[in-house]
Amino acid sequence: MLISNIDHLVITVHDIEKTCSFYKMVMGLETISFADGRMAIKVGDQKINLHKAGEELSPCAKYPTPGSADLCFITPTSISDYLHHLKNSGIDLEAGPVKRCGVYGEMDSVYFRDPDGNLLEVSHYL
């Protein structure tokens, strides 16, 4: 058996509209509607499905909890330019810029949080 890629992940959030707005405005990602009005964040060829806390679809994680995700996104933009964007968007940093090692090698990363407290890492490969 072989696994070739990830199709989607699910995060549980308090407010789907607020989450979509954040990921659209701060991250520059597209939000999409599917399957009778469900919402997701499109990231390249994958998506992050959104479940509203207390209204999760079954089956779901054993303990679906807003703010429990730790996600890394890749940007083609330099980290210094991305930091400028975050500052202009009123986003506080948790850490960074720092050097990290991703699947393709060394990268510069910054860390911040989404409206539910999920830890977001945005990285640029060197």
C-alpha positions in Angstrom: 0.0 0.0 0.0 1.1 3.5 -0.7 -0.1 6.9 0.4 0.6 9.6 -2.2 -0.6 12.9 -0.5 -2.9 14.6 1.9 -6.3 15.6 0.5 -7.6 17.6 3.5 -7.3 18.3 7.2 -10.1 19.4 9.5 -9.8 22.1 12.2 -12.6 22.8 14.7 -13.3 26.5 15.1 -15.7 28.8 17.1 -16.8 31.0 14.2 -16.5 29.8 10.6 -17.1 33.2 9.1 -14.4 34.8 11.3 -12.0 32.0 10.4 -12.6 32.3 6.7 -12.1 36.1 6.9 -8.8 35.7 8.7 -7.3 33.1 6.4 -8.4 35.1 3.4 -7.1 38.5 4.6 -4.0 37.5 6.6 -3.0 34.4 4.7 -4.2 35.3 1.2 -5.9 31.9 0.9 -9.2 31.2 -0.9 -12.2 29.9 1.0 -14.5 27.5 -0.7 -18.0 26.2 -0.1 -18.7 22.5 -0.8 -21.3 19.8 0.0 -24.3 21.9 0.8 -22.6 24.9 2.3 -19.7 23.5 4.3 -16.6 25.7 4.2 -13.0 25.0 3.7 -9.7 26.9 3.2 -8.0 25.9 -0.1 -4.2 25.5 0.2 -2.6 24.6 -3.1 -4.0 21.2 -4.0 -5.3 20.5 -0.5 -8.0 22.0 1.7 -8.6 22.6 5.4 -12.2 21.7 6.2 -13.8 23.8 9.0 -16.1 22.3 11.6 -18.0 24.5 14.0 -17.3 23.6 17.6 -20.2 21.6 19.0 -21.5 20.9 15.5 -18.8 18.6 14.2 -19.7 16.2 11.4 -19.4 12.5 12.3 -17.1 10.8 12.3 -14.7 13.3 13.7 -11.6 13.6 16.0 -12.1 12.0 19.4 -11.6 15.4 21.1 -12.3 18.1 18.5 -11.1 21.3 20.1 -10.7 24.8 18.7 -7.1 26.0 19.0 -5.4 22.6 19.0 -3.8 22.7 15.6 -0.2 23.5 14.7 0.0 24.1 10.9 2.9 25.1 8.7 2.3 27.0 5.4 4.9 27.8 2.7 5.2 31.2 1.1 7.1 32.2 -2.0 7.4 35.6 -0.4 10.5 36.5 1.7 10.0 36.3 5.4 10.9 40.0 5.8 8.1 40.9 3.3 5.7 38.6 5.0 6.5 40.1 8.4 5.7 43.5 7.0 2.3 42.1 5.8 1.6 40.6 9.3 2.5 43.9 11.0 0.1 45.8 8.6 -2.6 43.2 9.4 -2.2 43.8 13.1 -1.0 40.3 13.8 1.3 39.7 16.8 4.2 37.2 16.4 4.6 34.3 18.7 8.2 33.7 17.5 10.5 34.3 14.6 12.0 34.8 12.3 13.8 31.5 13.0 15.6 28.9 10.9 13.7 25.6 10.6 14.1 22.4 8.6 11.1 21.5 6.4 10.6 18.5 4.1 12.7 20.2 1.4 15.4 21.7 3.6 16.2 24.9 5.4 13.6 27.6 5.7 13.0 30.9 7.6 9.8 30.7 9.7 7.5 33.0 11.7 4.8 31.9 14.1 1.5 33.5 15.0 -2.0 32.5 15.9 -5.4 32.4 14.2 -8.6 33.6 15.8 -9.0 30.2 17.6 -5.5 30.1 18.9 -4.2 27.6 16.4 -0.4 28.0 16.0 0.4 29.0 12.4 3.9 28.8 11.0 4.6 30.6 7.7 7.9 29.6 6.1 10.0 30.5 3.1 12.5 28.0 1.8 16.1 29.3 1.4 
